Amino acid sequence: MNNLSNLLHAASFAAQCHTGQKRKGERGEPYINHPLEVANLIANVGGIDDVDILIAAILHDTVEDCDVTGDEITELFGELVAGCVLEVTDDKSLPKMERKRLQVEHAPHLSDGAKIVKLADKISNINDITNSPPADWSIERRREYIEWGASVVAGLRGANESLERHFDELMERAITKLG
């Protein structure tokens, strides 16, 4: 397959994997919007056209949130994509606070591609928490999430200046909006 075919195959695969899943926000958007937004941020804000990174962005939540294995991603999309996806995948067997702590701890040690995917993922998530939060999230919980996201991104600095600048602008708007 050529690069465009691989990218479209990844989008179709991710859409099938995330069928029926919704974002937690008040808009209840289809979950697939999130990985597509992450890939879009990487390409159109980050200026990155590396197809393996874009495919990893589209697939970044399939192992964590769907019944997909790293081996399956390797078989379908190659070792580079699978490696990047696995680097940004949380171990769901751990308690939530431990997973969050490990994201902060591991961020500086990710590969360049995984840092870019993680950075765009945090941009997407913080944008959603700011503009379409889950109905049961208080302002304080939203602030805590945004502060934690900034801690993760601190370890990703140096990965992509354009995405980092976009993140910083988003943080300013989020802090202003949440007071």
Secondary structure, DSSP 8 states (H G I E B T S, - for coil): --HHHHHHHHHHHHHHHTTT-B-SSTT--BTTHHHHHHHHHHHHTS----HHHHHHHHHTTHHHHSS--HHHHHHHH-HHHHHHHHHT---TTS-HHHHHHHHHHHGGGS-HHHHHHHHHHHHHHHHHHHHS--TT--HHHHHHHHHHHHHHHHTTTTS-HHHHHHHHHHHHHHHHHH-
